[in-house]
Amino acid sequence: MQSSAFGMDDRDKLYAPELYPEVVAGMKKLYKEKLRPAEEMYKFDEFHSPFLRDVDFDAKPMVLLLGQYSTGKTSFIEYILERKFPGQRIGPEPTTDRFIAVMHGEEERIIPGNAVAVDADKPFHALNTFGTGFLSKFEASECNAPILEHITFVDTPGVLSGEKQRIGRNYDFVQVCEWFAERADLILLLFDAHKLDISDEFKRAIEILKGQDDKIRVVLNKADMISPQQLMR
């Protein structure tokens, strides 16, 4: 007996991986024929973001990691990859001072942000709108980890408290986080169980995630190193 309009076999066909290219092709056609003309008419690219390209539809699912310094963002990626990646920096103090897109590549290499933003094969051309101040703090890290054939990770700078770090930046950290959050398929907020206080800047970064609730997962790192009583506090 079938419990809906679709039988089990029909539902399996709807989620069949082999249909993915066909669905993406349909989305490209719909955008080019219906949405882009409207964007061009109202000059959408001038006040919001550049027009989408084919690579934006073909891009692999993206996972964005956000958190204060030393919450384990980079270590988390290393664990998932089962290896280190180029440009990786780990330490007890703030070490990752830039946005790093960890992507698949046959050769290990680091690609500077200004080169990544003009690469026609990568979905980051819209980052040019944040200027050279940001692009100097952005890079792509390519390595031949099997999982990266299906997914891209974005590591972010550890957020410190106080105004010194914010004033020292040549770009708007919160706006950049918003750009990545809108395009990410999953957003991981990492917290250290030993220091749950958050800075004003990280609070603002969390606030801009409003509307992305279905993508967000909270990871309480090092929770196994404290007692249940301490965890409940």
GUZAKOL-158406 format. One record per residue (C-alpha): y, z, x. Coordinates in steps of 0.05 Angstrom, whole numbers, padded with zeros to 5 digits, always signed. Layout:
BEGIN
YZX...
***
This chain:
BEGIN
+00000+00000+00000+00069-00017+00026+00124+00035+00020+00182-00013+00027+00200-00086+00021+00172-00097+00091+00100-00085+00109+00083-00053+00176+00069-00121+00206+00137-00146+00183+00173-00085+00213+00136-00095+00279+00162-00167+00280+00233-00143+00269+00230-00101+00333+00191-00151+00374+00220-00157+00444+00210-00232+00444+00263-00237+00389+00317-00206+00433+00341-00272+00465+00345-00304+00396+00387-00246+00369+00434-00247+00429+00443-00322+00422+00460-00312+00349+00512-00258+00367+00544-00305+00418+00549-00360+00366+00578-00313+00314+00630-00287+00362+00652-00355+00387+00655-00386+00317+00682-00328+00275+00711-00271+00315+00743-00303+00376+00788-00350+00336+00816-00288+00300+00825-00253+00367+00862-00313+00395+00906-00318+00333+00928-00245+00338+00930-00245+00415+00878-00190+00418+00868-00200+00492+00940-00183+00507+00943-00114+00476+00871-00089+00476+00819-00123+00521+00801-00192+00547+00758-00239+00506+00683-00228+00512+00642-00274+00556+00568-00292+00552+00553-00241+00607+00579-00185+00562+00525-00201+00511+00471-00211+00564+00486-00146+00600+00431-00094+00606+00437-00028+00567+00485+00019+00602+00479+00095+00611+00544+00132+00627+00541+00200+00661+00600+00247+00654+00609+00318+00680+00647+00363+00726+00632+00364+00801+00563+00387+00824+00530+00384+00756+00475+00337+00781+00498+00269+00757+00481+00232+00821+00417+00272+00831+00396+00254+00760+00402+00180+00775+00363+00189+00840+00308+00224+00802+00303+00169+00750+00304+00114+00803+00253+00153+00845+00294+00135+00906+00364+00139+00936+00415+00084+00922+00469+00055+00966+00534+00094+00965+00500+00157+00940+00536+00222+00958+00507+00290+00942+00533+00359+00962+00556+00427+00936+00629+00404+00935+00658+00343+00899+00626+00283+00933+00626+00225+00885+00700+00205+00884+00692+00138+00849+00658+00103+00791+00592+00071+00814+00553+00021+00773+00481+00027+00796+00449-00041+00783+00388-00082+00801+00390-00127+00862+00339-00156+00910+00378-00130+00970+00410-00062+00979+00485-00068+00982+00551-00040+00958+00600-00088+00924+00674-00068+00923+00707-00061+00855+00754-00121+00862+00694-00166+00877+00653-00137+00819+00710-00148+00770+00713-00223+00785+00638-00234+00789+00619-00280+00731+00549-00250+00729+00572-00178+00717+00602-00149+00653+00662-00115+00686+00716-00168+00686+00757-00128+00635+00766-00072+00686+00820-00115+00719+00867-00087+00666+00866-00019+00701+00895-00050+00764+00879-00045+00838+00888+00030+00838+00825+00037+00797+00786-00021+00828+00793+00012+00896+00755+00071+00866+00701+00029+00833+00640-00004+00864+00572-00032+00846+00510-00005+00881+00452-00054+00879+00380-00034+00897+00311-00059+00880+00288-00002+00835+00242-00027+00780+00277+00011+00724+00343-00023+00741+00313-00089+00717+00322-00061+00647+00382-00013+00650+00447+00001+00688+00473+00071+00705+00546+00088+00715+00559+00149+00759+00629+00179+00752+00673+00223+00795+00662+00298+00789+00720+00328+00750+00757+00386+00781+00803+00436+00748+00878+00436+00761+00930+00381+00765+00922+00363+00839+00863+00315+00828+00895+00282+00768+00962+00271+00803+00926+00243+00864+00894+00187+00824+00925+00118+00818+00892+00105+00751+00882+00139+00684+00814+00173+00689+00808+00187+00615+00825+00116+00595+00773+00088+00643+00721+00137+00614+00739+00112+00545+00728+00039+00566+00659+00054+00594+00641+00099+00534+00656+00044+00484+00609-00003+00521+00554+00047+00540+00490+00051+00500+00479+00124+00519+00528+00177+00544+00501+00237+00581+00546+00298+00587+00519+00341+00643+00536+00415+00649+00515+00466+00701+00485+00528+00668+00519+00572+00720+00589+00547+00706+00601+00525+00635+00677+00528+00637+00709+00459+00633+00775+00433+00661+00831+00406+00619+00818+00335+00644+00744+00338+00627+00763+00366+00559+00807+00305+00548+00750+00260+00571+00704+00292+00520+00756+00285+00465+00761+00209+00474+00686+00205+00459+00701+00218+00386+00667+00165+00345+00612+00156+00397+00572+00216+00372+00507+00177+00361+00507+00158+00435+00519+00227+00464+00466+00273+00493+00482+00339+00527+00443+00358+00589+00445+00431+00612+00426+00425+00684+00393+00483+00723+00378+00519+00657+00309+00539+00684+00344+00581+00738+00374+00632+00690+00344+00679+00639+00343+00664+00564+00394+00720+00554+00443+00689+00603+00431+00621+00572+00449+00646+00502+00515+00673+00526
***
